[in-house]
């Protein structure tokens, strides 16, 4: 699901949410997209959203996103981990599990 500047706060307010900041021109973002789709369908404890950083500059600025792809993991509205760059599914899951167990 795509977020916007207008919907970002409401969708990240409750639960555990992973948000990918991406852009159309970003090759690594496109490589990461199917991995995030798989994680979203496989994990009941996590909701995955995407936000286009070029079209939603206020949110990207507010969270100091300087490189794409950047993923922010939220727990009840609070960012608990930032992950920068594409990575294999197994490594991404390990980083998410580490953050969620803390």
C-alpha positions in Angstrom: 0.0 0.0 0.0 1.2 3.5 -0.9 1.4 6.2 1.7 1.4 9.9 1.2 2.4 12.9 3.3 -1.3 13.1 4.3 -1.8 9.5 5.3 1.7 8.7 6.8 1.0 9.6 10.4 -2.3 7.8 10.6 -1.0 4.5 9.1 2.1 4.4 11.3 0.4 5.3 14.5 -0.5 1.8 15.7 1.0 -1.6 15.5 4.3 -2.6 13.9 4.8 -1.0 10.5 7.7 -1.1 8.0 7.8 1.9 5.6 10.0 1.9 2.5 10.9 5.3 1.1 11.5 4.8 -2.6 11.5 6.6 -6.0 10.7 5.6 -9.6 14.3 6.2 -10.7 15.8 4.0 -7.9 16.9 0.6 -9.2 17.6 -0.9 -5.8 14.1 0.1 -4.7 12.6 -1.9 -7.6 14.8 -4.9 -6.6 13.6 -4.6 -3.0 9.9 -4.3 -3.8 9.1 -8.0 -4.4 10.9 -8.9 -1.2 8.8 -6.4 0.8 5.7 -7.7 -0.8 6.6 -11.3 0.3 7.4 -10.1 3.8 4.0 -8.3 4.0 2.1 -11.4 2.9 4.1 -13.8 5.2 4.3 -11.8 8.4 1.1 -11.3 10.5 3.0 -9.2 13.0 4.1 -6.5 10.5 2.5 -4.2 8.0 4.5 -3.0 5.0 3.9 0.3 3.3 5.7 2.3 0.6 6.0 6.0 0.2 7.4 7.7 -2.9 10.0 10.1 -1.5 10.0 12.3 -4.6 6.2 12.9 -4.4 6.1 13.1 -0.6 9.0 15.4 0.3 7.7 16.6 3.6 7.7 13.1 5.2 11.1 12.3 3.7 12.4 15.5 5.1 10.8 15.0 8.5 12.5 11.6 8.9 15.8 12.8 7.4 15.8 10.3 4.5 19.0 11.0 2.6 19.3 7.8 0.5 17.0 5.4 -1.2 15.8 2.9 -0.5 15.4 3.7 3.2 13.1 1.6 5.4 11.8 2.8 8.8 10.4 0.4 11.3 7.7 1.8 13.6 6.2 0.4 16.7 3.0 2.3 17.7 4.1 5.5 15.9 7.7 5.5 17.2 10.5 4.8 14.7 12.7 2.0 16.2 15.0 1.2 13.4 16.2 2.7 10.1 17.6 0.4 7.4 19.3 2.0 4.4 19.9 0.2 1.2 18.6 -3.0 -0.5 19.5 -6.3 1.0 18.6 -10.0 0.6 15.4 -11.1 2.2 17.1 -13.3 4.8 19.3 -10.3 6.0 16.4 -7.9 6.1 14.3 -10.4 8.1 17.2 -10.9 10.5 17.5 -7.1 11.0 13.7 -6.8 11.5 13.6 -9.6 14.0 16.5 -8.1 15.9 14.8 -4.7 16.1 11.5 -6.3 17.2 13.0 -8.4 19.9 14.7 -5.4 21.5 
